[in-house]
Amino acid sequence: MFRELDVPVVDAGFGVMRRVQFGFSVPFYHASEPGGPVARGLGDLYVNAKVQLRDPAAHENGVGFAVTPVLEVLST
């Protein structure tokens, strides 16, 4: 049975401006198969930004809207 475990080694986010947040995640993987080799290391880097377009606190219904583009940088 093939087994794989992916966990974030580093996962952080922080506010750049009032309506803009920046974040990134670097996962660690550990993959193995009984009797086979074990592969482990750092995975792909994920960089994201969240931009708030509509503030939920400024509207009666409390509904906001944001976009979150994600950039994936492939590991070697």
Buried (B, 14 or more C-beta within 10 A) or exposed (E): EEEEEEEEEEEEEEEEEEEEBBBBBBBBBEBBEEEEEEEEEEBEBBBBBBBBEEEEEEEEEEEEEBEEEEEEEEEE
